[in-house]
Amino acid sequence: MRLIFIRHGDPDYTIDSLTKKGVHEAELLSKRVAKWHKADFFVSPLGRAQKTAEIAMKDTGRTAETCPWLQEFYYPVVDPATGGKHITWDWLPSFFTAPENRQLCDKDTWMNAPVMESGSIAGHYEEVCKGIDEILARYGYVRSGGIYTTDGTHCQKGELRKSTDTYKQSYDDRILVFFCHLGVMFTILSHLLTISPVQLWQGFFVAPSSVTVLGSEERIPGTAAFRVQVLGDTQHLHDGGEQLSASGYFTDVFSD
């Protein structure tokens, strides 16, 4: 199975929609989306993601299911330095790398760090994890520990790898597409990859309208894990001669 996460186009946050540039980005993206014939679509309830999905899906003849838990993960916490509200995923490196904040990088306990408890982040994280797991369960992928069990009915017959003594199975060619936001996308990926989202929020950037792809692997029959194949791809913008947007980044983005 392929999971495709699309960040909304260049945003106009004042009206929760897209800028003129963002609309053009979504139009260029639509040429890619139209090729995904076996895809089911899901979208955040926020306007900028809804508009991106509407434009990008215009040639598919399909509609997207709106999922409240796909909204941006913008739940506030209390900044210990100022006592004011602070977005969960936006910290200076000097904060999240400090020795006293090492817990933020622990995959099991990051949400219990004092700064995260100040905003009840554990509950919001659980809501997102439950949301993606319920979607995957519809398609036969049921969470069990850090991996998923599956009956493999949508995969072709596999074979045993003699060199590693593990099972190599042809992939499930169904596609699930999620139109959402940078923060929540990395929140979902942290669950699927069993790592702390803080490391993704602070260490990675994906540009507006970018495409991120995860694929499922069944190296042991009946169990599946997801791996990132593509992160933040913007080939459609390159092909269309459109410069990358730096929305959500703090310097210029590389573009050639």
Secondary structure, 3 states (H helix, E strand, C coil): CEEEEEECCCEECCCCEECHHHHHHHHHHHHHHCCCCCEEEEECCCHHHHHHHHHHCCCCCCCCEECHHHCCCCCEEECCCCCCEEECCCCCHHHHCCHHHHHHHCCCCHHHCHHHHCCCHHHHHHHHHHHHHHHHHHCCCEEECCEEECCCCCCCCCEEECCCCEEECCCCCCEEEEEECHHHHHHHHHHHHCCCHHHHHHHCCCCCCCEEEEEEEEEECCEEEEEEEEEEECHHHHHCCCCCCCCCCCCCCCCC
